[in-house]
Amino acid sequence: MQYDYISIWIIGRNESKVIANTLQYLLKQTYPLDKIEIIFVDGNSSDNTVSEVEQTLKWKITYKVVNERSIQNPKWPNYWHSWARNVAIMHMDKNSKYMAWIDADCRADKDRLLSLRNTIKDSPKNIAWAGWPRYVEKQWNISKRELVLNYYFTSTIMSIWNPAYCERNIKYMPSIAGYNSIYKKDILKKYMYNTTYPFNTDDIEINYRISKDKLKFLYSSKAKIFHRLDETIEQFLKHLFVYGNWATNTSRLHWEIVRLYIPISVLYVLYWILLPLLCWLSNILFWIYRIALLPILLIFLLSIAVFIENIIKAKTRKSIYVFFLVPLHVFMYGWWVVYNILNLKKIFK
C-alpha cells in the first residue's frame, strides 16, 4: 500500500500536563511514522510545554516546534488560535498531501490517522475535508466532576444532536470542529484562517468560506478521538467566554450563518434584565406572570432532560451539577455574545 505524507498540527499554550500523553498516542499510530510530521505551534508558553514536546518526539518522528510569534503580520496584532493555525499551515512540509488536526489534550485511537486518510483518499475534487465526532476521555485519571462537565459539553440534547459530539448516519456536514479532522493541503492553503480583523474566529468561519465555493465535507464515525475539556467550573466559564467570542466574531463576518442558539441565549439574557419590569407589570396585568415564568419553566424542563442524559452516561450523583450548569451556560454564553456585539472598538482599533 502506498501511504501519503501527512502533517499533523497541534496548537497549545501551557499544556505541559497533557501534551506528552497526546504525543505518545500519536507515536502509536498504525500509519507509518516515516510518513508523518508533527507541527506543534506554541502559544508562547510560560511552562515547560516545549521541552515536553521535544523530549517526547526527539529521534522518533519528524517534527517542528514553532512559536506563534515567529511570523509577524501587522494586520494581526492579537496572537490566538486562528493565527497559530495559519502558522502551522505555513510550516507544513512541501510533500504533505493532507493536514490532520488534533488538540493538545486528546487521545487518538491507534487507527485514527489511517481511518482519516482512507476516508478522504481518492475522494472527488469537491471534497475538502473529512471529520468525525469527539468522544469523552475517561482514562486519564478523570475525576467525577470532570466527567460530568465533559458529558455536559457533549450533550446530545444541549448541542441539538450536533454531529461533532454524537454519531449520526449522514454523509456530509456543513461544518464540524477541527480537533478530529483532515484537510486536503492545497485547499487549506488556499483559504487559510481569517485574520482580516483584529479578533479571533473559529472553524465555522473557514468552513463556511470553503462551502460557499461548492466544496463539501465528508462525515464518518470510523476515526475515534477522545477529548478532555474542563476540570473545573472556572474552566467551564472560560470556555463560554471563548465560544461566545468566536460566535460573535464569525457572525460579524457572515451574518447569514448566525446559529439558532445565539439569539436564544441573547433573549435569555434580556429576559433576566427585564424580569423586574415583568414582575411589576404582573401586579397590574395578572396574566403577565405567565410570560415571566415561562423561560424559567423551560430551562427547568431542559435541565431535567440533560440531567437524565448525563447521569446515564457519567453514572455519578455529581450529575446534579447539571441543574446549575444549564441556566449558567445559556446566560453566560448570551452575555458574552452581547458584550462582544457592543464592543465595537474590537473592529475599529
C-alpha positions as CSV (number, residue, x, y, z in Angstrom):
1,M,0.0,0.0,0.0
2,Q,1.2,3.5,-0.9
3,Y,1.0,6.0,2.0
4,D,0.6,9.7,1.5
5,Y,2.7,12.1,3.6
6,I,0.6,13.8,6.3
7,S,1.3,16.8,8.5
8,I,-0.3,16.7,12.0
9,W,-0.8,20.1,13.6
10,I,-1.2,20.8,17.2
11,I,-1.5,24.3,18.8
12,G,-1.2,24.8,22.5
13,R,-0.2,27.0,25.4
14,N,0.9,25.8,28.8
15,E,-0.1,22.2,28.0
16,S,2.8,20.5,29.9
17,K,0.4,18.4,32.0
18,V,-1.1,16.6,29.0
19,I,0.9,17.2,25.8
20,A,3.3,14.2,26.4
21,N,0.3,11.8,26.7
22,T,-1.2,13.2,23.5
23,L,2.0,12.8,21.6
24,Q,2.6,9.2,22.9
25,Y,-0.6,8.1,21.4
26,L,0.3,9.7,18.1
27,L,3.5,7.7,18.1
28,K,1.5,4.5,18.4
29,Q,-0.5,5.1,15.2
30,T,-0.7,2.3,12.7
31,Y,0.0,4.8,10.0
32,P,3.8,4.6,9.1
33,L,5.7,7.2,11.3
34,D,8.1,7.9,8.4
35,K,5.1,9.3,6.5
36,I,4.1,11.7,9.3
37,E,5.4,15.0,10.5
38,I,4.1,16.7,13.7
39,I,3.9,20.5,13.8
40,F,3.5,22.0,17.3
41,V,2.7,25.7,17.3
42,D,3.4,27.0,20.8
43,G,1.4,29.9,22.1
44,N,4.3,31.5,23.9
45,S,4.0,29.1,26.8
46,S,5.4,30.0,30.3
47,D,5.8,26.4,31.4
48,N,7.8,23.6,30.0
49,T,5.4,22.6,27.2
50,V,8.1,23.0,24.5
51,S,10.6,20.8,26.3
52,E,8.0,18.1,26.9
53,V,7.2,18.1,23.1
54,E,10.9,17.9,22.2
55,Q,11.7,15.2,24.7
56,T,8.8,13.1,23.6
57,L,9.3,13.3,19.9
58,K,13.1,13.6,19.5
59,W,14.6,10.8,17.4
60,K,11.2,9.1,17.0
61,I,9.5,11.1,14.3
62,T,9.9,14.2,12.1
63,Y,8.6,17.2,13.9
64,K,8.8,21.0,14.1
65,V,8.2,23.2,17.1
66,V,7.3,26.8,16.2
67,N,6.3,29.8,18.3
68,E,3.2,31.5,17.1
69,R,5.1,34.8,17.2
70,S,7.8,33.6,14.8
71,I,5.9,35.1,11.9
72,Q,5.0,38.8,12.2
73,N,1.9,40.3,10.5
74,P,0.9,43.9,11.1
75,K,-2.7,43.1,10.2
76,W,-2.9,40.6,13.0
77,P,-2.0,42.2,16.4
78,N,-3.6,39.5,18.6
79,Y,-1.9,36.1,18.7
80,W,-4.6,33.4,19.2
81,H,-6.0,30.2,17.7
82,S,-6.6,31.4,14.2
83,W,-3.2,32.9,13.8
84,A,-1.5,29.8,15.3
85,R,-3.3,27.6,12.9
86,N,-2.1,29.7,10.0
87,V,1.5,29.4,11.3
88,A,1.1,25.6,11.3
89,I,-0.1,25.8,7.7
90,M,2.8,27.9,6.7
91,H,5.3,25.4,8.1
92,M,3.9,22.1,6.8
93,D,6.2,20.0,4.6
94,K,6.0,20.6,0.9
95,N,5.5,16.9,0.4
96,S,2.4,16.8,2.6
97,K,-0.8,15.9,0.8
98,Y,-3.1,16.2,3.8
99,M,-3.1,18.1,7.1
100,A,-4.7,16.5,10.1
101,W,-5.5,18.3,13.3
102,I,-5.6,17.2,16.9
103,D,-5.9,19.2,20.1
104,A,-3.2,19.2,22.8
105,D,-5.3,17.2,25.3
106,C,-6.6,14.4,23.1
107,R,-6.1,10.6,23.0
108,A,-6.1,9.3,19.4
109,D,-7.2,5.8,18.7
110,K,-4.3,3.8,17.1
111,D,-6.1,3.6,13.8
112,R,-7.3,7.2,13.8
113,L,-4.9,8.7,11.2
114,L,-5.2,5.7,8.9
115,S,-9.0,6.0,9.0
116,L,-8.9,9.7,8.3
117,R,-6.6,9.2,5.3
118,N,-8.6,6.2,3.9
119,T,-11.8,8.2,4.0
120,I,-10.5,11.2,2.2
121,K,-8.2,9.4,-0.2
122,D,-9.4,9.2,-3.8
123,S,-12.4,11.4,-2.9
124,P,-13.8,13.7,-5.6
125,K,-12.3,17.1,-6.1
126,N,-15.3,18.8,-4.5
127,I,-14.4,17.2,-1.1
128,A,-12.2,19.5,1.0
129,W,-12.2,17.8,4.4
130,A,-13.3,14.8,6.4
131,G,-14.2,14.8,10.1
132,W,-15.7,12.9,13.0
133,P,-17.2,13.4,16.4
134,R,-15.2,13.5,19.6
135,Y,-15.6,11.1,22.4
136,V,-15.3,11.8,26.1
137,E,-11.9,10.9,27.6
138,K,-12.3,8.5,30.6
139,Q,-8.8,7.0,31.0
140,W,-6.6,9.9,32.1
141,N,-7.3,10.0,35.8
142,I,-10.6,11.7,35.2
143,S,-12.5,13.0,38.3
144,K,-16.2,12.5,38.6
145,R,-16.8,16.3,38.3
146,E,-14.7,16.5,35.1
147,L,-16.6,13.6,33.7
148,V,-19.9,15.3,34.3
149,L,-18.6,18.6,32.8
150,N,-17.3,16.8,29.7
151,Y,-20.5,14.8,29.1
152,Y,-22.4,18.0,29.6
153,F,-20.5,19.9,27.0
154,T,-21.0,17.0,24.5
155,S,-24.7,16.6,25.5
156,T,-26.8,15.3,22.6
157,I,-29.7,17.4,23.9
158,M,-27.8,20.7,24.6
159,S,-26.0,20.5,21.2
160,I,-29.2,19.7,19.4
161,W,-27.8,16.4,18.1
162,N,-24.6,18.1,16.8
163,P,-22.6,15.5,14.8
164,A,-19.5,17.0,16.4
165,Y,-20.5,15.3,19.6
166,C,-22.6,12.3,18.6
167,E,-22.6,9.7,15.8
168,R,-25.0,10.4,13.0
169,N,-26.0,8.5,9.9
170,I,-25.1,11.2,7.4
171,K,-22.7,11.6,4.6
172,Y,-21.9,15.3,4.5
173,M,-21.5,18.1,7.1
174,P,-21.8,21.9,6.7
175,S,-19.1,22.3,9.3
176,I,-17.5,20.5,12.3
177,A,-14.8,21.3,14.9
178,G,-11.3,20.6,13.6
179,Y,-9.9,18.5,16.5
180,N,-10.7,15.3,14.7
181,S,-10.4,16.2,11.0
182,I,-8.2,16.0,7.9
183,Y,-8.0,18.6,5.2
184,K,-6.6,18.5,1.7
185,K,-3.5,20.6,1.9
186,D,-4.0,22.6,-1.2
187,I,-7.5,23.6,-0.2
188,L,-6.4,24.6,3.3
189,K,-3.5,26.7,2.0
190,K,-5.9,28.5,-0.4
191,Y,-8.4,29.6,2.3
192,M,-6.4,29.9,5.5
193,Y,-8.0,31.0,8.8
194,N,-9.4,34.5,8.8
195,T,-7.0,37.2,10.1
196,T,-8.7,40.2,8.4
197,Y,-10.0,41.7,11.7
198,P,-8.1,42.0,15.0
199,F,-10.2,39.3,16.6
200,N,-10.4,35.5,16.6
201,T,-12.7,33.3,14.6
202,D,-13.2,29.5,14.6
203,D,-13.7,26.5,12.3
204,I,-17.2,27.5,11.3
205,E,-15.8,30.6,9.6
206,I,-13.2,28.9,7.4
207,N,-15.6,26.0,6.6
208,Y,-18.3,28.4,5.6
209,R,-16.0,30.1,3.1
210,I,-14.9,26.7,1.7
211,S,-18.5,25.5,1.4
212,K,-19.5,28.7,-0.4
213,D,-17.3,27.5,-3.3
214,K,-19.4,24.3,-3.6
215,L,-16.9,22.2,-1.7
216,K,-18.1,19.6,0.7
217,F,-17.1,17.9,4.0
218,L,-17.3,14.2,4.5
219,Y,-18.6,12.7,7.7
220,S,-18.0,9.4,9.3
221,S,-17.6,7.8,12.8
222,K,-14.7,5.5,11.9
223,A,-11.8,7.6,13.3
224,K,-12.0,7.9,17.0
225,I,-10.5,10.6,19.3
226,F,-11.0,11.0,23.0
227,H,-11.1,14.6,24.2
228,R,-10.7,16.3,27.5
229,L,-12.2,19.7,28.1
230,D,-12.9,21.2,31.6
231,E,-11.8,20.1,35.0
232,T,-13.4,22.9,37.0
233,I,-16.4,25.3,36.8
234,E,-13.9,28.1,36.3
235,Q,-12.6,26.5,33.1
236,F,-16.2,25.9,32.1
237,L,-17.0,29.6,32.4
238,K,-13.8,30.5,30.5
239,H,-14.9,28.3,27.6
240,L,-18.2,30.0,27.5
241,F,-16.4,33.3,27.0
242,V,-14.3,31.8,24.2
243,Y,-17.3,30.3,22.4
244,G,-19.3,33.5,22.8
245,N,-16.4,35.4,21.4
246,W,-15.9,33.2,18.4
247,A,-19.6,33.1,17.6
248,T,-19.9,36.9,17.7
249,N,-16.8,37.4,15.6
250,T,-17.8,34.9,13.0
251,S,-21.3,36.4,12.8
252,R,-19.8,39.8,12.3
253,L,-18.1,38.5,9.2
254,H,-21.0,36.4,7.9
255,W,-24.4,37.4,9.4
256,E,-26.1,34.8,7.2
257,I,-24.7,31.9,9.3
258,V,-26.0,33.0,12.7
259,R,-26.8,29.9,14.6
260,L,-30.2,29.4,16.4
261,Y,-28.6,29.2,19.9
262,I,-27.1,32.7,19.6
263,P,-30.4,34.6,19.5
264,I,-31.9,32.2,22.1
265,S,-29.1,32.9,24.5
266,V,-29.3,36.6,23.9
267,L,-33.0,36.6,24.6
268,Y,-32.4,34.7,27.8
269,V,-30.0,37.5,29.0
270,L,-32.6,40.1,28.0
271,Y,-35.2,38.2,29.9
272,W,-33.3,38.4,33.2
273,I,-32.7,42.1,32.6
274,L,-36.4,42.7,32.0
275,L,-37.7,40.3,34.7
276,P,-38.2,43.1,37.4
277,L,-40.3,45.0,34.9
278,L,-42.4,41.9,34.1
279,C,-42.9,41.3,37.8
280,W,-44.1,44.8,38.3
281,L,-46.5,44.6,35.3
282,S,-47.9,41.4,36.7
283,N,-49.3,43.4,39.6
284,I,-51.3,45.4,37.0
285,L,-52.0,42.7,34.4
286,F,-52.2,39.4,36.2
287,W,-51.6,37.3,33.1
288,I,-48.1,38.8,32.6
289,Y,-46.8,36.4,35.3
290,R,-47.2,33.5,32.9
291,I,-44.8,35.2,30.5
292,A,-42.5,35.9,33.3
293,L,-42.4,32.3,34.5
294,L,-42.3,30.6,31.1
295,P,-38.5,30.8,30.4
296,I,-37.7,29.6,33.9
297,L,-40.1,26.6,33.4
298,L,-38.5,25.8,30.0
299,I,-35.0,25.9,31.4
300,F,-36.0,23.7,34.3
301,L,-37.5,21.1,31.9
302,L,-34.4,21.3,29.8
303,S,-32.2,20.7,32.9
304,I,-34.2,17.6,33.8
305,A,-33.7,16.1,30.3
306,V,-30.0,16.9,30.3
307,F,-29.6,15.6,33.8
308,I,-31.1,12.2,32.8
309,E,-28.8,12.0,29.8
310,N,-25.8,13.0,31.9
311,I,-26.4,10.6,34.8
312,I,-26.9,7.7,32.4
313,K,-23.5,8.5,30.7
314,A,-21.4,9.6,33.7
315,K,-23.0,7.3,36.2
316,T,-22.4,9.6,39.2
317,R,-24.6,11.6,41.6
318,K,-22.5,14.6,40.7
319,S,-24.7,14.9,37.6
320,I,-26.8,17.1,39.9
321,Y,-24.4,19.9,38.8
322,V,-26.4,20.0,35.5
323,F,-29.2,21.9,37.2
324,F,-26.7,24.7,37.8
325,L,-24.8,24.3,34.5
326,V,-27.8,24.6,32.1
327,P,-29.1,28.1,33.2
328,L,-25.5,29.3,33.7
329,H,-24.5,28.1,30.3
330,V,-27.3,29.8,28.4
331,F,-26.9,33.1,30.4
332,M,-23.1,33.4,30.2
333,Y,-22.9,32.4,26.6
334,G,-25.6,35.0,25.7
335,W,-23.9,37.6,28.0
336,W,-20.5,37.3,26.1
337,V,-22.3,37.4,22.7
338,V,-24.0,40.7,23.8
339,Y,-20.7,42.0,25.2
340,N,-18.8,41.4,22.0
341,I,-21.5,42.8,19.8
342,L,-21.4,46.0,21.8
343,N,-17.6,46.1,22.0
344,L,-17.2,47.9,18.6
345,K,-13.6,49.0,19.4
346,K,-12.6,45.5,18.6
347,I,-13.4,46.2,15.0
348,F,-12.0,49.8,14.7
349,K,-8.9,49.7,16.9
